[in-house]
Amino acid sequence: MKPSKNKNSAQNRRKPANKKAGLSTQEKKRRASKKSALETLYKEEVIEMFLKWFKQQKAAAGHVMSKTDVLKNIIKNIDAKQDGMLEQAMKELKDKGIIETQEDGFSLMLTEKGAKSL
């Protein structure tokens, strides 16, 4: 008796190709560089959202963006990719001396340097 030539037989099934298995080192670096550039873009978009809010409020040094303001004006308006960069964006603003975080970790106070940069 001849073996079945059924299309679904175990012999005829292909194993899924591993897409990353054949990547060259150069291609891996290119993809990593592209990913890094996109992450930077998303972080810059979130930073701009914070600065735009302070500008709209005509904020001076010491003006506080409350946790509620952060939720309504930032978190509610960002997509999943930007959400991944939220903490980094806040850290960068803090490291640059533009904002200070309050005890709750979400309320942000505009510094003198931040007010001048607006």
Long-range contacts (C-beta under 8 A, 24 or more apart in sequence): 38-81, 39-84, 39-85, 42-81, 42-82, 42-84, 42-85, 43-85, 43-88, 43-89, 43-92, 44-89, 45-78, 45-82, 45-85, 46-74, 46-78, 46-82, 46-85, 46-86, 46-89, 47-89, 47-92, 47-93, 49-73, 49-74, 49-77, 49-78, 50-74, 50-89, 50-90, 50-93, 50-99, 50-108, 51-98, 51-117, 51-118, 54-110, 54-114, 54-118, 55-118, 59-110, 59-115, 59-118, 60-110, 60-115, 61-110, 61-111, 61-112, 61-114, 61-115, 62-109, 62-110, 63-109, 63-110, 63-115, 64-102, 64-107, 64-108, 64-109, 64-110, 65-99, 65-107, 65-108, 65-109, 65-110, 66-107, 67-104, 67-106, 67-107, 70-106, 70-107, 70-108, 71-106
